[in-house]
Amino acid sequence: MNSPRFHPPPSLWPILALGLGVLAGLIPLLAGGSLLWGGALLLGGVGLAGLAAGWPLSGVALLIVAALFTRFRYDIGPVSVRPEHLAALAVAGLGLTQMAIHRARLRFPLPVGLALGWWGVNLISALFFSPVLLNGVQNALRIGLLILTLFLVANLIPNRRAWWMAITLFLAAGVAEAAFGILARVLYPFGFNLGVQVSWNFTEPIPYGTFEEGNLFGSHIASWATLLLMLLLTAGSLRRPTLRQGLLLAGLGVLLLGLFLSLSRAAWLTFAAGAALIWVFHRGAAWHAANRLALLLAAGPFLIFTLLGLAPFLPSSWPFVDRLQSFLSLSSDPTFAARLNDWALAWNDWLQRPLTGWGPGSFADLHGLIRANPAWISNLGLRLLQETGIIGLLLFGGYLFTLILPALKRSRRLPLLPDGAALFGLTLAYLLLIGLAYQSTDGIWLAASWVHAGLILAGVRVLTPEES
């Protein structure tokens, strides 16, 4: 699967042609006479051929792009399918074919093994403790596809050049996502809803683009903005401005505007924390970083209290100010109160099954509708406890530890500044996404964060001399 070539060998083209020919011949039978289904099958076959033509980077590109379209799902009977699920299966199927042709060596790094262990707890809990067995098993299978996505991204990037191409695509997709959200917000007052929500507790329109809801839109934009800020500061060390610096600055501007419009408090905090930590660690000797960290710890609380102290004197009719003022009255904030209620229910569920939990998606099966929507745990830590118990929480924590720590160490030892900056930015952005943003609005069931983690794993490997 980890082929160093970006184009299929000549021997693969007859196989692709034969496969498309067989598919074209079987279309009338498979489509049952339906022109629509026949066209869809043919388009799928051509897409697979194109995927093979750009392999392996095309596989990474498909996984990155498909992970953005989380709000588009299709119900086939009782099964709900998202584009990210189909992408993982398509890339895995083609990857097995490539592996057979090239006799490639698959890599199973420790974080992937621990993630598989966490998935195993999900599956066992679903089989033996889920209130609705069918729902639990379906949810466990979806989680399995997320681990598959992590494994695929980590294996499909063969070298440093391909890794940089994947990061560039990852950032370009993020900027495009933010731009689409901005466009959706601009068009919403004119009667066009491309992806804007108005919630029960906050009437200001919030764009969510192609994501499932506004908080996840904001959280991932904060993650992309953190990485892009790191790269921009690195490029800024050059003496003369370059086109690359201009593109990075323009992309960061689009991301920050999307982040502002998301009105997600957790996303704002995520980016603020990322920017502060980048300022501390992005350059200089260790003692310089220690001095900046001490200054941040001393001045940070003063700046926060000053900002919150000024908030009551600003007009609350402005949505941004209203969200800022809500930090001063969290006890009466309806969103925060609702989350506290859900967290209390999840905690009580975990106390009944502390070791293994109730299985993935069991919270909705246990509690039905809450506030006219299926019950949902917004906090990642409590979700892990409620669904997989202490065993699942420890395995997931082990996955995070073995993913984050080697990446941070590797990024600080790299002799090439752009490589180390990119790996550090990726890792810091992911750490804050999981550790901060997902504690308010969890998105671990969606593929975007797993693609991000796969880029970190691949970076550690291709930037380690003995593995390159």
C-alpha positions in Angstrom: 0.0 0.0 0.0 2.9 2.3 0.7 4.2 2.5 -2.9 6.7 5.2 -3.6 5.2 5.8 -7.1 2.5 8.3 -7.8 1.3 6.7 -11.0 0.3 3.1 -11.6 2.8 0.9 -13.5 2.0 -0.1 -17.1 0.8 -3.5 -15.9 -2.0 -1.9 -13.9 -3.7 -0.2 -16.9 -4.9 -3.4 -18.5 -6.4 -4.4 -15.1 -8.2 -1.1 -14.8 -9.5 -1.3 -18.4 -10.7 -4.8 -17.8 -12.4 -3.9 -14.6 -14.2 -0.9 -16.3 -15.2 -3.2 -19.2 -16.7 -5.8 -16.9 -18.5 -3.1 -14.9 -19.9 -1.6 -18.1 -21.2 -5.0 -19.2 -22.8 -5.7 -15.9 -24.4 -2.3 -15.4 -27.8 -3.3 -17.0 -28.0 -6.2 -14.6 -26.8 -4.4 -11.5 -28.9 -1.3 -12.2 -32.1 -3.2 -12.8 -32.9 -1.1 -15.9 -32.6 2.2 -14.0 -30.8 4.9 -16.0 -29.9 6.8 -12.9 -28.4 3.9 -11.1 -26.6 2.8 -14.2 -25.0 6.2 -14.6 -24.0 6.2 -10.9 -22.3 2.9 -11.2 -20.4 3.9 -14.3 -19.4 7.2 -12.7 -18.2 5.2 -9.7 -16.1 3.0 -11.9 -14.5 5.9 -13.6 -13.8 7.5 -10.3 -12.0 4.4 -9.0 -9.9 4.4 -12.2 -9.0 8.0 -11.6 -8.2 7.2 -8.0 -5.8 4.5 -9.1 -4.2 6.8 -11.7 -3.1 9.3 -8.9 -2.3 6.6 -6.3 -1.4 6.9 -3.4 -1.8 10.7 -3.0 -5.3 10.5 -4.6 -6.4 8.2 -1.8 -5.3 10.7 0.8 -7.0 13.5 -1.1 -10.3 11.5 -1.2 -10.1 10.8 2.5 -9.4 14.5 3.3 -12.2 15.8 1.1 -14.8 13.2 2.1 -14.2 13.9 5.8 -15.5 17.5 5.3 -19.0 16.5 4.1 -20.3 15.3 7.4 -23.8 16.7 7.1 -24.5 14.7 3.9 -25.7 11.2 5.0 -27.8 8.7 3.3 -30.2 6.3 5.0 -30.2 2.8 3.4 -32.9 1.1 5.5 -31.8 1.3 9.1 -28.2 2.0 8.1 -26.9 5.6 7.9 -23.9 6.1 5.5 -21.7 9.2 5.1 -19.3 10.0 2.3 -16.4 9.4 4.7 -17.5 5.8 5.1 -17.6 5.1 1.4 -14.3 6.8 0.9 -12.6 4.7 3.5 -13.9 1.5 1.9 -13.0 2.6 -1.6 -9.5 3.6 -0.6 -9.0 0.4 1.4 -10.2 -1.8 -1.5 -7.8 -0.1 -4.0 -5.1 -0.2 -1.4 -5.3 -4.0 -1.0 -5.1 -4.3 -4.8 -2.0 -2.1 -4.8 -0.5 -4.0 -2.0 -0.9 -7.3 -3.9 0.7 -5.7 -7.0 3.7 -4.0 -5.3 4.0 -6.4 -2.3 4.0 -3.4 -0.1 4.7 -3.5 3.6 1.9 -2.3 5.8 2.8 -0.4 9.0 0.9 -0.8 12.2 2.3 1.9 14.6 1.4 1.7 18.2 -1.3 4.5 18.2 -3.1 2.5 15.5 -2.9 -0.6 17.7 -4.3 1.2 20.7 -7.0 2.8 18.6 -8.0 -0.7 17.5 -8.1 -1.8 21.1 -10.4 1.1 21.9 -12.6 0.0 18.9 -12.6 -3.5 20.3 -14.1 -2.2 23.6 -16.7 -0.4 21.5 -17.6 -3.6 19.7 -17.7 -5.7 22.9 -19.9 -3.2 24.7 -22.2 -3.0 21.7 -22.6 -6.7 21.5 -23.2 -7.4 25.2 -24.4 -4.2 26.9 -26.0 -2.0 24.2 -29.7 -1.2 25.0 -30.5 -1.7 21.2 -28.2 -4.3 19.8 -28.6 -3.4 16.1 -27.8 0.3 16.8 -24.8 -0.5 18.9 -23.3 -2.8 16.3 -23.9 -0.3 13.5 -22.2 2.4 15.5 -19.3 0.2 16.3 -18.8 -0.6 12.6 -18.8 3.1 11.8 -16.1 3.7 14.4 -14.1 0.9 12.8 -14.1 2.8 9.6 -12.7 5.8 11.4 -9.7 3.6 12.6 -9.4 2.4 9.1 -9.2 6.0 7.9 -6.4 6.7 10.4 -4.5 3.6 9.2 -4.9 4.4 5.6 -3.6 8.0 5.8 -0.7 6.9 8.0 0.3 4.2 5.3 -0.5 6.0 2.1 2.1 8.8 2.4 5.4 7.4 1.3 7.8 10.3 1.7 8.4 13.9 2.8 7.3 15.4 -0.5 4.0 13.5 -0.5 3.5 14.5 3.2 3.9 18.2 2.3 1.5 17.8 -0.6 -1.0 16.2 1.7 -0.7 19.0 4.3 -1.1 21.6 1.5 -4.3 19.8 0.4 -5.5 19.6 4.0 -5.1 23.3 4.5 -6.6 24.2 1.1 -9.6 22.1 2.0 -9.9 23.9 5.3 -9.7 27.4 3.7 -12.3 26.2 1.1 -14.6 25.0 4.0 -14.3 28.4 5.8 -15.0 30.3 2.5 -18.1 28.2 1.9 -19.3 28.9 5.4 -18.7 32.6 4.9 -20.6 32.5 1.6 -23.5 30.6 3.3 -23.7 33.3 6.0 -23.7 36.1 3.4 -26.4 34.5 1.3 -28.6 33.5 4.2 -30.5 36.9 4.6 -31.5 36.7 0.9 -33.3 33.3 1.4 -30.5 30.9 0.4 -29.5 28.4 3.0 -26.3 26.7 2.0 -25.4 25.6 5.5 -26.6 28.0 8.3 -28.3 27.0 11.5 -30.5 28.9 14.0 -30.6 27.0 17.3 -33.3 26.9 20.0 -31.2 28.9 22.4 -29.4 31.4 20.1 -31.2 33.0 17.3 -28.2 34.5 15.5 -27.6 32.6 12.2 -24.5 30.5 12.5 -22.8 29.0 9.4 -21.7 25.3 9.5 -20.7 24.9 5.9 -20.5 21.2 5.0 -20.0 20.1 8.6 -22.8 18.8 10.8 -23.3 21.9 13.0 -21.7 25.2 13.8 -19.5 24.3 16.8 -17.7 21.6 14.8 -17.3 24.0 11.9 -15.7 26.5 14.2 -13.6 23.9 16.1 -12.0 22.5 12.9 -11.5 26.0 11.5 -9.6 26.9 14.7 -7.5 23.8 14.2 -6.6 24.7 10.6 -5.9 28.3 11.6 -3.5 27.1 14.3 -1.5 25.1 11.8 -1.6 27.9 9.3 -0.4 30.4 11.8 2.5 28.2 12.7 3.5 27.9 9.0 3.1 31.7 8.5 5.4 32.5 11.4 8.0 30.1 10.0 7.7 31.7 6.5 7.9 35.1 8.2 11.4 34.4 9.3 12.5 34.9 5.7 14.0 38.3 4.9 11.9 39.1 1.9 8.1 38.6 1.5 7.2 35.8 -0.9 4.2 34.6 -2.7 3.9 31.7 -0.3 3.7 34.1 2.6 1.0 36.1 0.9 -1.1 33.0 0.2 -0.7 31.8 3.8 -1.7 35.2 5.1 -4.8 35.3 2.8 -5.8 31.8 3.9 -5.4 32.7 7.5 -7.6 35.7 7.0 -10.4 33.5 5.5 -10.1 31.0 8.4 -10.2 33.7 11.0 -13.3 35.3 9.5 -15.0 31.9 9.4 -14.0 31.3 13.0 -15.5 34.6 14.0 -18.8 33.9 12.2 -19.0 30.5 13.8 -19.7 32.2 17.2 -18.4 29.1 18.9 -16.9 30.0 22.3 -14.9 26.7 22.4 -13.5 27.3 19.0 -12.4 30.8 20.0 -10.7 29.5 23.1 -9.1 26.7 21.0 -7.5 29.1 18.6 -6.5 31.6 21.4 -4.7 28.8 23.2 -3.1 27.6 20.0 -1.8 31.1 19.1 -0.5 31.6 22.6 1.4 28.3 22.6 2.8 28.9 19.2 4.1 32.3 20.4 5.8 30.5 23.2 7.4 27.6 21.4 7.7 28.4 17.7 11.3 29.6 17.8 14.3 30.2 19.9 16.2 28.3 22.4 14.5 26.4 25.3 15.3 29.1 27.8 13.6 31.7 25.5 10.5 29.5 25.4 10.6 29.2 29.1 10.7 33.0 29.5 7.8 33.5 27.1 5.8 30.8 28.9 6.4 32.5 32.2 5.3 35.8 30.7 2.2 34.2 29.3 1.3 32.7 32.6 1.7 36.0 34.3 0.0 38.3 31.8 -2.6 35.9 30.4 -5.0 36.0 33.3 -4.7 39.8 33.4 -5.6 40.1 29.7 -8.5 37.7 30.2 -9.9 39.6 33.1 -9.5 42.9 31.3 -11.3 41.6 28.2 -14.2 40.2 30.3 -14.2 43.3 32.4 -14.8 45.4 29.3 -17.5 43.1 27.9 -20.4 44.5 30.0 -19.8 48.0 28.6 -20.1 46.9 25.0 -23.5 46.7 23.2 -25.0 43.2 23.7 -26.9 43.5 20.5 -23.7 42.5 18.7 -23.6 38.7 18.5 -19.9 38.6 19.2 -20.3 40.7 22.3 -23.3 38.6 23.4 -21.2 35.5 23.2 -18.3 37.2 25.0 -20.6 38.4 27.8 -22.0 34.9 28.3 -18.6 33.9 29.9 -19.7 36.1 32.8 -23.0 34.3 33.3 -22.4 30.7 32.5 -24.6 29.6 35.3 -27.6 31.1 33.5 -26.5 30.3 30.0 -29.0 27.9 28.4 -26.4 26.1 26.4 -24.2 25.5 29.3 -27.1 24.5 31.6 -28.3 22.0 29.0 -24.8 20.5 28.7 -24.5 20.1 32.5 -27.8 18.2 32.5 -26.6 15.9 29.7 -23.3 15.4 31.5 -25.0 14.4 34.7 -27.1 11.8 32.9 -23.9 10.4 31.2 -22.1 10.3 34.5 -25.0 8.3 36.1 -25.0 5.9 33.2 -21.3 5.3 33.6 -21.6 4.6 37.3 -23.9 1.7 36.4 -21.3 0.1 34.1 -17.9 1.6 35.1 -15.6 -0.9 33.3 -17.1 -1.3 29.8 -19.8 1.3 29.4 -23.0 0.8 27.5 -21.7 0.7 23.9 -21.4 3.4 21.2 -24.5 5.5 20.7 -26.2 4.0 23.7 -26.9 7.4 25.3 -29.7 8.1 22.7 -31.1 4.6 23.2 -31.2 5.0 27.0 -32.6 8.5 27.1 -34.5 9.0 23.8 -35.2 12.6 22.9 -33.9 15.6 24.9 -34.9 19.1 23.8 -36.7 17.5 20.8 -33.4 15.9 19.5 -31.8 12.5 20.1 -29.9 12.5 23.4 -26.2 13.2 22.8 -23.1 13.6 25.0 -21.2 16.8 24.0 -18.1 16.1 26.1 -15.5 13.6 24.7 -14.3 12.4 28.1 -17.8 11.6 29.4 -18.7 10.0 26.1 -15.7 7.7 26.4 -16.7 6.7 29.9 -20.4 6.3 29.2 -19.8 4.2 26.0 -16.6 2.3 26.8 -16.0 2.7 30.5 -12.6 3.0 32.2 -11.1 0.4 29.8 -12.0 2.4 26.8 -10.9 5.7 28.3 -7.5 4.3 29.2 -7.0 2.8 25.7 -8.1 6.0 24.0 -5.8 8.0 26.4 -2.9 5.6 25.4 -3.6 6.2 21.7 -3.4 10.0 22.3 -0.3 9.7 24.4 1.6 7.6 21.9 0.5 9.8 19.0 1.2 13.2 20.5 4.4 12.7 22.5 6.6 11.2 19.8 5.3 13.9 17.3 6.2 16.7 19.7 9.7 15.2 20.4 10.3 14.7 16.7 9.2 18.2 15.8 11.7 19.7 18.2 14.6 17.7 16.9 14.2 18.2 13.2 17.1 20.2 11.6 14.8 21.6 8.9 12.7 24.5 10.2 9.7 24.1 7.9 9.4 20.3 8.6 9.5 20.8 12.4 7.1 23.7 12.3 4.6 21.8 10.2 4.7 18.7 12.4 4.6 20.9 15.6 1.6 22.9 14.2 -0.3 19.7 13.2 0.3 18.1 16.6 -0.6 21.2 18.6 -3.7 21.8 16.6 -4.8 18.2 17.1 -4.1 18.2 20.8 -6.2 21.4 21.3 -9.0 20.1 19.1 -9.3 16.9 21.1 -8.4 18.3 24.5 -10.3 21.5 24.4 -12.8 21.9 21.5 -14.1 18.3 21.7 -14.7 18.7 25.4 -17.5 21.1 24.6 -18.8 19.7 21.3 -17.5 16.2 20.5 -16.8 15.2 17.0 -14.7 12.0 17.5 -17.3 10.0 15.5 -16.5 11.9 12.4 -13.5 11.3 10.2 -12.0 14.8 10.1 -10.0 14.4 13.3 -8.8 10.9 12.3 -7.5 12.2 9.0 -5.6 14.9 11.0 -4.2 12.2 13.3 -3.1 10.2 10.2 -1.1 13.1 8.9 0.7 13.4 12.3 1.6 9.7 12.2 2.8 9.9 8.6 4.9 13.0 9.4 6.7 11.3 12.3 7.6 8.4 10.0 8.7 10.2 6.9 10.6 12.9 8.9 12.6 10.2 10.9 15.8 9.5 9.0 15.9 5.8 9.5 12.3 5.5 8.2 12.5 7.8 5.2 
